[in-house]
Amino acid sequence: MRLSKNTLAQISILHPATSPGSEVSLPNPAVFDLPEKVLQFGTGVFVRGLIDYYIDKANHVGLFNGRIVMVKSTQVGDVSDLSDQDGLYTLIMKSVDGETHLEDKRVCAAISRTLDARTQWADVLTCAANPELTVIISNTTENGIMLQLDEKIDASPPNSFPGKLLAFLRKRYEAFNGSEESGLVILPTELIPGNGTLLNRIVNDMAQSNGLPEDFVRWLNTANDFCSTLVDRIVPGKPPAEEHRQLESLLGYEDRAMVMAETYGLWAIETDRPRTKELLSFSGADPGIHVVPDISKFRELKLRLLNASHNLSCAVGYLCNFGTVREAMDNSNFNRYMEDLILEDIAMSIVDTADITPGEAEAFGLSVLQRYRNPYIGFEWLSICVQDTSKLRIRAVPVIRQHYDKYGFVSTRLALSFAAYILFMHTETDGEGNYKGVSFGREYRVIDDYAVDMHRMWSKYSGRTLVRNVLEDVRLWGTDLNFLNGFAEQVYIYLKRWQDRETSIFSDIKKLSI
Protein backbone atom coordinates (compact mmCIF):
# COMPACT_ATOMS: atom_id res chain seq x y z
CA MET A 1 0.00 0.00 0.00
CA ARG A 2 1.54 3.27 -1.19
CA LEU A 3 1.06 6.51 0.77
CA SER A 4 -1.46 8.78 -1.00
CA LYS A 5 -4.70 10.65 -0.41
CA ASN A 6 -6.64 7.54 -1.42
CA THR A 7 -4.87 5.25 1.05
CA LEU A 8 -4.95 7.59 4.07
CA ALA A 9 -8.21 6.06 5.30
CA GLN A 10 -6.67 2.59 5.30
CA ILE A 11 -3.52 3.89 7.02
CA SER A 12 -5.64 5.63 9.68
CA ILE A 13 -7.13 2.26 10.61
CA LEU A 14 -3.59 1.05 11.35
CA HIS A 15 -2.62 4.25 13.19
CA PRO A 16 -5.63 6.27 14.40
CA ALA A 17 -4.44 9.90 14.52
CA THR A 18 -6.34 10.55 17.74
CA SER A 19 -5.14 7.54 19.70
CA PRO A 20 -2.54 8.06 22.46
CA GLY A 21 0.89 6.77 21.47
CA SER A 22 -0.05 6.59 17.81
CA GLU A 23 2.79 5.31 15.66
CA VAL A 24 2.42 8.15 13.16
CA SER A 25 0.50 11.41 13.22
CA LEU A 26 -1.83 11.63 10.23
CA PRO A 27 -3.38 14.71 8.61
CA ASN A 28 -7.03 15.58 8.93
CA PRO A 29 -8.62 15.04 5.47
CA ALA A 30 -10.00 18.59 5.72
CA VAL A 31 -6.47 19.88 5.03
CA PHE A 32 -6.88 18.97 1.35
CA ASP A 33 -9.55 21.65 1.00
CA LEU A 34 -7.35 24.46 2.32
CA PRO A 35 -6.41 27.23 -0.13
CA GLU A 36 -2.93 27.57 -1.64
CA LYS A 37 -1.26 30.38 0.32
CA VAL A 38 2.42 29.66 -0.34
CA LEU A 39 4.51 29.47 -3.50
CA GLN A 40 7.77 27.67 -2.76
CA PHE A 41 10.80 27.62 -5.06
CA GLY A 42 12.76 24.56 -4.01
CA THR A 43 11.90 20.89 -3.57
CA GLY A 44 14.82 19.51 -1.56
CA VAL A 45 14.67 17.40 1.56
CA PHE A 46 15.76 20.31 3.78
CA VAL A 47 12.81 22.52 2.96
CA ARG A 48 10.46 19.56 3.39
CA GLY A 49 12.10 18.58 6.66
CA LEU A 50 11.78 22.03 8.26
CA ILE A 51 9.76 24.72 6.44
CA ASP A 52 7.00 22.51 5.07
CA TYR A 53 6.86 20.67 8.39
CA TYR A 54 6.27 23.95 10.25
CA ILE A 55 3.41 24.91 7.92
CA ASP A 56 1.93 21.42 8.19
CA LYS A 57 2.12 21.66 11.98
CA ALA A 58 0.38 25.06 11.89
CA ASN A 59 -2.39 23.70 9.68
CA HIS A 60 -2.82 20.80 12.09
CA VAL A 61 -3.72 23.21 14.91
CA GLY A 62 -5.66 25.67 12.76
CA LEU A 63 -3.14 28.51 12.85
CA PHE A 64 -2.32 29.07 9.16
CA ASN A 65 -4.84 27.10 7.11
CA GLY A 66 -2.98 27.21 3.82
CA ARG A 67 -1.06 24.87 1.56
CA ILE A 68 2.05 25.07 -0.59
CA VAL A 69 2.57 25.03 -4.34
CA MET A 70 6.06 23.59 -4.70
CA VAL A 71 8.06 24.70 -7.75
CA LYS A 72 10.96 22.69 -9.12
CA SER A 73 13.13 25.44 -10.54
CA THR A 74 16.31 23.59 -11.57
CA GLN A 75 17.24 20.43 -13.44
CA VAL A 76 18.63 18.87 -10.26
CA GLY A 77 16.47 16.44 -8.30
CA ASP A 78 13.36 14.40 -8.96
CA VAL A 79 9.98 15.03 -7.34
CA SER A 80 8.07 12.29 -9.16
CA ASP A 81 7.80 10.16 -6.01
CA LEU A 82 6.34 13.11 -4.12
CA SER A 83 3.90 13.89 -6.94
CA ASP A 84 2.82 10.23 -7.13
CA GLN A 85 1.96 10.45 -3.42
CA ASP A 86 -0.18 13.61 -3.81
CA GLY A 87 2.48 15.68 -2.03
CA LEU A 88 2.34 13.47 1.08
CA TYR A 89 5.49 12.24 2.80
CA THR A 90 6.42 10.84 6.18
CA LEU A 91 8.82 12.89 8.28
CA ILE A 92 10.79 10.89 10.85
CA MET A 93 12.39 13.09 13.52
CA LYS A 94 14.78 11.57 16.07
CA SER A 95 17.20 13.03 18.61
CA VAL A 96 18.70 12.44 22.03
CA ASP A 97 18.54 14.95 24.88
CA GLY A 98 20.78 13.64 27.62
CA GLU A 99 19.31 10.24 28.46
CA THR A 100 15.98 11.00 26.79
CA HIS A 101 15.29 9.67 23.30
CA LEU A 102 13.00 11.92 21.27
CA GLU A 103 11.00 10.68 18.30
CA ASP A 104 8.15 12.05 16.22
CA LYS A 105 6.66 10.48 13.09
CA ARG A 106 4.11 12.37 11.02
CA VAL A 107 2.64 12.37 7.53
CA CYS A 108 3.03 15.94 6.26
CA ALA A 109 0.28 17.27 4.02
CA ALA A 110 1.27 20.91 3.51
CA ILE A 111 2.18 20.45 -0.17
CA SER A 112 -0.81 20.87 -2.46
CA ARG A 113 0.97 20.13 -5.76
CA THR A 114 4.32 20.30 -7.51
CA LEU A 115 5.12 22.24 -10.69
CA ASP A 116 8.20 22.08 -12.88
CA ALA A 117 9.20 25.60 -13.93
CA ARG A 118 10.88 24.32 -17.08
CA THR A 119 7.73 22.72 -18.51
CA GLN A 120 4.92 24.34 -16.49
CA TRP A 121 5.99 27.97 -16.23
CA ALA A 122 2.58 29.18 -17.40
CA ASP A 123 0.99 27.26 -14.52
CA VAL A 124 3.43 28.86 -12.07
CA LEU A 125 2.52 32.35 -13.35
CA THR A 126 -1.17 31.53 -13.02
CA CYS A 127 -0.64 31.32 -9.26
CA ALA A 128 0.09 35.07 -9.29
CA ALA A 129 -3.62 35.77 -9.76
CA ASN A 130 -4.58 33.76 -6.65
CA PRO A 131 -5.95 36.25 -4.07
CA GLU A 132 -5.29 33.74 -1.26
CA LEU A 133 -1.53 33.68 -1.95
CA THR A 134 0.42 35.54 0.73
CA VAL A 135 3.92 34.05 0.98
CA ILE A 136 6.80 33.13 -1.35
CA ILE A 137 9.53 30.88 0.04
CA SER A 138 12.81 29.96 -1.63
CA ASN A 139 15.46 27.37 -0.89
CA THR A 140 17.71 27.40 -3.96
CA THR A 141 21.21 27.00 -2.35
CA GLU A 142 23.67 29.84 -1.78
CA ASN A 143 24.36 30.07 -5.52
CA GLY A 144 20.66 30.48 -6.30
CA ILE A 145 20.51 34.15 -5.32
CA MET A 146 22.80 35.65 -7.93
CA LEU A 147 22.46 38.62 -10.25
CA GLN A 148 22.21 38.02 -13.99
CA LEU A 149 21.82 41.56 -15.33
CA ASP A 150 21.46 40.49 -18.95
CA GLU A 151 18.61 38.09 -18.13
CA LYS A 152 15.25 38.74 -19.77
CA ILE A 153 12.33 37.97 -17.52
CA ASP A 154 10.00 37.33 -20.46
CA ALA A 155 11.77 34.00 -20.99
CA SER A 156 9.71 30.89 -20.27
CA PRO A 157 11.04 30.52 -17.68
CA PRO A 158 13.81 32.97 -16.76
CA ASN A 159 17.02 31.15 -15.87
CA SER A 160 17.78 32.41 -12.36
CA PHE A 161 15.60 32.32 -9.27
CA PRO A 162 15.63 36.15 -8.93
CA GLY A 163 14.55 36.31 -12.58
CA LYS A 164 11.68 33.90 -11.95
CA LEU A 165 10.67 35.83 -8.84
CA LEU A 166 10.65 39.16 -10.68
CA ALA A 167 8.57 37.71 -13.53
CA PHE A 168 6.10 36.31 -11.00
CA LEU A 169 5.85 39.60 -9.07
CA ARG A 170 5.24 41.52 -12.29
CA LYS A 171 2.41 39.12 -13.08
CA ARG A 172 1.05 39.63 -9.55
CA TYR A 173 1.19 43.41 -9.98
CA GLU A 174 -0.72 43.20 -13.25
CA ALA A 175 -3.32 40.77 -11.86
CA PHE A 176 -4.28 43.09 -9.00
CA ASN A 177 -3.61 46.48 -10.61
CA GLY A 178 -0.79 47.21 -8.19
CA SER A 179 -2.92 47.18 -5.02
CA GLU A 180 -1.01 47.34 -1.76
CA GLU A 181 -3.06 44.43 -0.41
CA SER A 182 -1.74 42.16 -3.15
CA GLY A 183 1.85 42.44 -1.88
CA LEU A 184 3.53 39.26 -0.69
CA VAL A 185 5.86 38.23 2.12
CA ILE A 186 9.06 36.89 0.54
CA LEU A 187 11.13 34.52 2.66
CA PRO A 188 14.43 33.35 1.15
CA THR A 189 15.94 30.57 3.29
CA GLU A 190 19.30 30.30 1.51
CA LEU A 191 22.19 30.42 4.00
CA ILE A 192 23.43 33.87 2.99
CA PRO A 193 23.77 36.70 5.51
CA GLY A 194 21.05 39.26 4.81
CA ASN A 195 19.44 36.99 2.20
CA GLY A 196 16.24 39.06 2.05
CA THR A 197 18.11 42.34 1.58
CA LEU A 198 20.34 40.78 -1.08
CA LEU A 199 17.40 39.28 -2.98
CA ASN A 200 15.55 42.60 -2.89
CA ARG A 201 18.57 44.43 -4.30
CA ILE A 202 19.07 41.90 -7.09
CA VAL A 203 15.39 41.98 -8.08
CA ASN A 204 15.50 45.79 -8.18
CA ASP A 205 18.61 45.74 -10.37
CA MET A 206 16.94 43.27 -12.73
CA ALA A 207 13.77 45.38 -12.83
CA GLN A 208 15.86 48.33 -13.97
CA SER A 209 17.80 46.32 -16.56
CA ASN A 210 14.50 44.97 -17.93
CA GLY A 211 13.04 48.48 -18.17
CA LEU A 212 10.08 47.83 -15.88
CA PRO A 213 7.93 50.90 -15.04
CA GLU A 214 8.48 53.04 -11.96
CA ASP A 215 4.99 52.31 -10.59
CA PHE A 216 5.81 48.60 -10.55
CA VAL A 217 9.16 49.20 -8.83
CA ARG A 218 7.43 51.32 -6.20
CA TRP A 219 4.89 48.54 -5.57
CA LEU A 220 7.71 46.00 -5.50
CA ASN A 221 9.38 47.82 -2.61
CA THR A 222 6.39 49.06 -0.62
CA ALA A 223 3.74 46.37 -0.93
CA ASN A 224 6.11 43.39 -0.63
CA ASP A 225 8.26 42.53 2.36
CA PHE A 226 11.61 40.87 1.57
CA CYS A 227 12.51 39.34 4.94
CA SER A 228 15.97 38.08 5.81
CA THR A 229 15.69 34.67 7.45
CA LEU A 230 17.79 31.99 9.08
CA VAL A 231 16.98 28.28 9.14
CA ASP A 232 18.56 25.46 11.08
CA ARG A 233 17.88 21.74 11.13
CA ILE A 234 19.99 18.74 10.15
CA VAL A 235 18.03 16.91 7.46
CA PRO A 236 20.03 14.03 5.93
CA GLY A 237 17.09 13.08 3.70
CA LYS A 238 15.83 9.60 2.90
CA PRO A 239 16.78 7.00 5.54
CA PRO A 240 19.40 4.39 4.59
CA ALA A 241 17.91 1.55 2.56
CA GLU A 242 17.68 -1.04 5.35
CA GLU A 243 16.29 1.46 7.87
CA HIS A 244 13.83 2.66 5.23
CA ARG A 245 12.54 -0.89 4.75
CA GLN A 246 12.20 -1.36 8.50
CA LEU A 247 10.25 1.88 8.88
CA GLU A 248 7.88 0.98 6.05
CA SER A 249 7.31 -2.41 7.64
CA LEU A 250 6.59 -0.75 11.00
CA LEU A 251 4.26 1.86 9.50
CA GLY A 252 2.47 -0.58 7.24
CA TYR A 253 2.73 1.44 4.03
CA GLU A 254 5.23 2.32 1.30
CA ASP A 255 6.62 5.85 1.20
CA ARG A 256 9.25 6.67 -1.44
CA ALA A 257 9.46 10.32 -0.37
CA MET A 258 10.19 9.67 3.33
CA VAL A 259 12.50 12.18 5.03
CA MET A 260 14.69 11.76 8.13
CA ALA A 261 15.61 14.73 10.34
CA GLU A 262 16.61 15.70 13.85
CA THR A 263 14.00 17.14 16.23
CA TYR A 264 15.78 20.49 16.69
CA GLY A 265 14.55 23.25 14.40
CA LEU A 266 14.97 27.01 14.00
CA TRP A 267 13.44 29.53 11.61
CA ALA A 268 14.23 33.15 12.45
CA ILE A 269 12.46 35.76 10.31
CA GLU A 270 13.43 39.43 10.36
CA THR A 271 10.65 42.01 10.00
CA ASP A 272 9.04 44.88 11.85
CA ARG A 273 5.92 45.13 9.67
CA PRO A 274 2.67 44.32 11.54
CA ARG A 275 1.01 43.04 8.34
CA THR A 276 3.83 40.56 7.77
CA LYS A 277 3.55 39.21 11.30
CA GLU A 278 -0.18 38.76 10.78
CA LEU A 279 0.30 36.89 7.50
CA LEU A 280 2.92 34.62 9.05
CA SER A 281 0.41 33.16 11.48
CA PHE A 282 2.14 29.78 11.26
CA SER A 283 4.86 31.25 13.52
CA GLY A 284 2.76 30.42 16.56
CA ALA A 285 2.82 26.70 15.85
CA ASP A 286 6.34 25.96 17.08
CA PRO A 287 8.77 27.59 19.57
CA GLY A 288 11.51 27.22 16.97
CA ILE A 289 9.97 29.98 14.80
CA HIS A 290 10.99 33.54 15.71
CA VAL A 291 9.57 36.61 13.94
CA VAL A 292 11.72 39.45 15.27
CA PRO A 293 13.07 42.87 14.20
CA ASP A 294 16.71 41.68 14.14
CA ILE A 295 18.04 38.14 13.53
CA SER A 296 21.76 39.06 13.73
CA LYS A 297 22.45 37.06 16.87
CA PHE A 298 20.57 33.98 15.61
CA ARG A 299 22.47 34.23 12.33
CA GLU A 300 25.94 34.60 13.79
CA LEU A 301 25.56 31.75 16.30
CA LYS A 302 24.13 29.35 13.74
CA LEU A 303 26.18 30.33 10.71
CA ARG A 304 29.49 30.07 12.58
CA LEU A 305 29.06 27.39 15.25
CA LEU A 306 27.00 24.97 13.16
CA ASN A 307 27.56 25.73 9.47
CA ALA A 308 31.18 26.90 9.65
CA SER A 309 32.13 23.92 11.82
CA HIS A 310 30.41 21.60 9.34
CA ASN A 311 32.35 22.97 6.39
CA LEU A 312 35.64 23.26 8.26
CA SER A 313 35.38 19.60 9.23
CA CYS A 314 33.71 17.85 6.25
CA ALA A 315 36.90 17.32 4.23
CA VAL A 316 38.70 16.35 7.45
CA GLY A 317 36.05 13.78 8.34
CA TYR A 318 35.93 12.24 4.89
CA LEU A 319 39.72 12.10 4.47
CA CYS A 320 39.94 10.42 7.89
CA ASN A 321 37.87 7.60 6.35
CA PHE A 322 34.67 8.34 8.26
CA GLY A 323 31.50 8.06 6.20
CA THR A 324 29.15 10.03 8.43
CA VAL A 325 29.25 12.69 11.13
CA ARG A 326 27.82 10.19 13.60
CA GLU A 327 30.60 7.69 12.88
CA ALA A 328 33.27 10.36 13.30
CA MET A 329 31.83 11.68 16.58
CA ASP A 330 31.89 8.15 18.00
CA ASN A 331 35.69 8.36 17.79
CA SER A 332 37.09 10.03 20.92
CA ASN A 333 39.91 11.80 19.07
CA PHE A 334 37.67 13.26 16.37
CA ASN A 335 35.10 14.19 19.00
CA ARG A 336 37.77 16.13 20.88
CA TYR A 337 38.86 17.87 17.66
CA MET A 338 35.26 19.01 17.10
CA GLU A 339 34.86 20.14 20.71
CA ASP A 340 37.99 22.29 20.52
CA LEU A 341 37.17 23.60 17.04
CA ILE A 342 33.68 24.67 18.11
CA LEU A 343 34.14 25.75 21.73
CA GLU A 344 37.62 27.28 21.50
CA ASP A 345 38.35 28.36 17.95
CA ILE A 346 34.90 29.39 16.73
CA ALA A 347 32.95 30.29 19.87
CA MET A 348 35.69 32.49 21.27
CA SER A 349 36.14 34.18 17.88
CA ILE A 350 32.52 35.34 17.62
CA VAL A 351 32.09 36.60 21.20
CA ASP A 352 31.00 40.27 21.17
CA THR A 353 29.84 39.96 17.55
CA ALA A 354 26.10 40.82 17.40
CA ASP A 355 26.25 41.19 21.20
CA ILE A 356 26.99 37.49 21.70
CA THR A 357 28.19 36.73 25.22
CA PRO A 358 30.70 33.97 26.09
CA GLY A 359 27.89 32.08 27.82
CA GLU A 360 25.64 32.23 24.76
CA ALA A 361 28.43 31.09 22.44
CA GLU A 362 29.33 28.18 24.71
CA ALA A 363 25.71 27.10 25.21
CA PHE A 364 24.99 27.11 21.47
CA GLY A 365 28.27 25.33 20.78
CA LEU A 366 27.42 22.58 23.27
CA SER A 367 23.99 22.14 21.67
CA VAL A 368 25.66 21.79 18.26
CA LEU A 369 27.98 19.09 19.58
CA GLN A 370 25.01 17.22 21.05
CA ARG A 371 23.29 17.37 17.67
CA TYR A 372 26.42 16.07 15.91
CA ARG A 373 26.41 13.10 18.31
CA ASN A 374 22.77 12.24 17.50
CA PRO A 375 22.88 8.43 17.03
CA TYR A 376 19.85 8.53 14.73
CA ILE A 377 21.22 10.90 12.10
CA GLY A 378 23.80 9.50 9.67
CA PHE A 379 24.71 12.74 7.86
CA GLU A 380 27.27 11.89 5.18
CA TRP A 381 30.45 13.97 4.99
CA LEU A 382 30.35 13.90 1.18
CA SER A 383 26.91 15.53 1.24
CA ILE A 384 28.27 18.34 3.40
CA CYS A 385 31.21 18.75 0.98
CA VAL A 386 28.89 19.69 -1.89
CA GLN A 387 29.72 23.29 -2.97
CA ASP A 388 32.20 23.45 -0.10
CA THR A 389 34.21 26.35 -1.56
CA SER A 390 31.39 28.89 -1.59
CA LYS A 391 30.16 27.64 1.78
CA LEU A 392 33.63 28.07 3.30
CA ARG A 393 33.78 31.60 1.91
CA ILE A 394 30.43 32.57 3.42
CA ARG A 395 30.53 30.58 6.65
CA ALA A 396 34.13 29.89 7.68
CA VAL A 397 36.41 32.57 6.24
CA PRO A 398 34.82 35.24 8.50
CA VAL A 399 35.63 33.02 11.51
CA ILE A 400 39.26 32.65 10.41
CA ARG A 401 39.56 36.42 10.07
CA GLN A 402 37.81 37.04 13.39
CA HIS A 403 40.20 34.64 15.15
CA TYR A 404 43.18 36.43 13.60
CA ASP A 405 41.84 39.88 14.50
CA LYS A 406 41.25 38.85 18.13
CA TYR A 407 44.36 36.79 18.81
CA GLY A 408 46.90 37.75 16.13
CA PHE A 409 47.14 34.24 14.63
CA VAL A 410 45.01 31.53 13.03
CA SER A 411 44.60 28.46 15.22
CA THR A 412 46.24 25.15 14.33
CA ARG A 413 42.87 23.43 13.94
CA LEU A 414 41.63 26.06 11.48
CA ALA A 415 44.83 25.68 9.45
CA LEU A 416 44.49 21.87 9.47
CA SER A 417 40.90 22.16 8.29
CA PHE A 418 41.87 24.41 5.39
CA ALA A 419 44.72 22.11 4.39
CA ALA A 420 42.25 19.19 4.34
CA TYR A 421 39.97 21.19 2.02
CA ILE A 422 42.85 21.77 -0.42
CA LEU A 423 43.77 18.07 -0.37
CA PHE A 424 40.14 17.04 -0.86
CA MET A 425 40.03 19.27 -3.96
CA HIS A 426 42.99 17.43 -5.56
CA THR A 427 41.14 15.80 -8.44
CA GLU A 428 41.39 14.29 -11.90
CA THR A 429 38.90 15.10 -14.64
CA ASP A 430 37.16 12.68 -16.96
CA GLY A 431 36.89 15.32 -19.68
CA GLU A 432 33.11 15.53 -19.29
CA GLY A 433 33.01 18.08 -16.51
CA ASN A 434 33.33 15.59 -13.65
CA TYR A 435 36.10 15.95 -11.07
CA LYS A 436 37.07 12.97 -8.94
CA GLY A 437 39.48 12.36 -6.09
CA VAL A 438 40.67 9.24 -4.30
CA SER A 439 40.98 8.62 -0.56
CA PHE A 440 41.65 5.24 1.12
CA GLY A 441 41.07 3.64 -2.27
CA ARG A 442 37.60 5.21 -2.52
CA GLU A 443 36.86 7.34 -5.54
CA TYR A 444 34.72 10.35 -4.74
CA ARG A 445 33.17 12.99 -6.95
CA VAL A 446 33.68 16.65 -6.11
CA ILE A 447 30.48 18.63 -6.72
CA ASP A 448 31.68 22.20 -6.50
CA ASP A 449 31.43 25.15 -8.88
CA TYR A 450 35.11 25.86 -8.20
CA ALA A 451 36.35 22.30 -8.78
CA VAL A 452 37.75 23.37 -12.17
CA ASP A 453 39.70 26.24 -10.56
CA MET A 454 41.20 23.99 -7.89
CA HIS A 455 42.00 21.34 -10.51
CA ARG A 456 43.93 23.90 -12.55
CA MET A 457 45.85 25.08 -9.51
CA TRP A 458 46.85 21.53 -8.57
CA SER A 459 47.88 20.94 -12.20
CA LYS A 460 49.99 24.09 -12.35
CA TYR A 461 51.48 24.52 -8.87
CA SER A 462 52.80 22.52 -5.93
CA GLY A 463 54.10 23.06 -2.39
CA ARG A 464 54.12 26.57 -0.97
CA THR A 465 53.30 28.07 -4.37
CA LEU A 466 50.11 25.99 -4.57
CA VAL A 467 49.00 27.02 -1.09
CA ARG A 468 49.75 30.71 -1.63
CA ASN A 469 47.90 30.75 -4.95
CA VAL A 470 44.86 29.08 -3.41
CA LEU A 471 44.80 31.44 -0.42
CA GLU A 472 45.27 34.61 -2.47
CA ASP A 473 42.39 33.89 -4.87
CA VAL A 474 39.87 36.61 -4.03
CA ARG A 475 37.28 34.94 -6.30
CA LEU A 476 37.27 31.96 -3.98
CA TRP A 477 37.45 33.66 -0.59
CA GLY A 478 36.44 37.27 -1.08
CA THR A 479 39.82 38.30 0.31
CA ASP A 480 43.53 37.43 0.14
CA LEU A 481 44.11 35.02 3.04
CA ASN A 482 47.89 35.28 2.65
CA PHE A 483 47.66 38.52 4.63
CA LEU A 484 46.96 36.43 7.74
CA ASN A 485 50.52 36.14 9.00
CA GLY A 486 51.65 32.51 9.41
CA PHE A 487 48.42 30.97 8.07
CA ALA A 488 49.79 29.92 4.67
CA GLU A 489 52.85 28.32 6.27
CA GLN A 490 50.73 26.29 8.69
CA VAL A 491 48.51 25.09 5.85
CA TYR A 492 51.55 24.20 3.73
CA ILE A 493 53.24 22.22 6.52
CA TYR A 494 50.15 20.06 7.06
CA LEU A 495 49.60 19.53 3.34
CA LYS A 496 53.24 18.56 2.75
CA ARG A 497 53.27 16.08 5.66
CA TRP A 498 50.18 14.33 4.30
CA GLN A 499 51.41 14.28 0.71
CA ASP A 500 54.85 12.96 1.78
CA ARG A 501 53.04 10.37 3.95
CA GLU A 502 55.00 11.49 7.00
CA THR A 503 51.72 11.35 8.88
CA SER A 504 47.97 11.18 8.24
CA ILE A 505 45.21 13.69 8.89
CA PHE A 506 43.81 11.46 11.62
CA SER A 507 47.24 11.14 13.29
CA ASP A 508 47.51 14.94 13.38
CA ILE A 509 44.02 15.21 14.85
CA LYS A 510 44.98 12.67 17.47
CA LYS A 511 48.04 14.76 18.43
CA LEU A 512 45.90 17.88 18.76
CA SER A 513 43.44 16.08 21.05
CA ILE A 514 46.06 15.02 23.63
CORTA-V101790 format. One line per field, one symbol per residue. phi: phi as a letter, one per 30 degrees, with the letter a starting at -180 (. if undefined). A space follows every 50 residues. Layout:
BEGIN
phi->???
END
This chain:
BEGIN
phi->.cdaedceddddddbedcdeiedbdcddedddcdddcbcbckbddddddb ddddddddddcicchacccccdcbddjbcdddddchidaccccbabbicc ccabbbddbdddacbcddcbdddddddddddddbbccbbcieddcbdbdd dcdddbcedddeddddddddddeddchidddddcccbdcddbeidddddd dddddddddciddddddddeccdccdcdbbbaadbdjddeeddedddddd dibcbdcebcadddabbcbcabdedddddddddddaddcbcbdbcededd dddcdcdddeddcdddddddicdbdeddddddddedededdddcddeddc eidhidcedddddddddddddddedcccddedddddhdddddddcceede ddddddciacdeddddddddedddddbcccicicbbcbbhicdbcccadc dddddddddcbahdddddddddddddciacddddeideddddedddeddd hdacdddddddddd
END
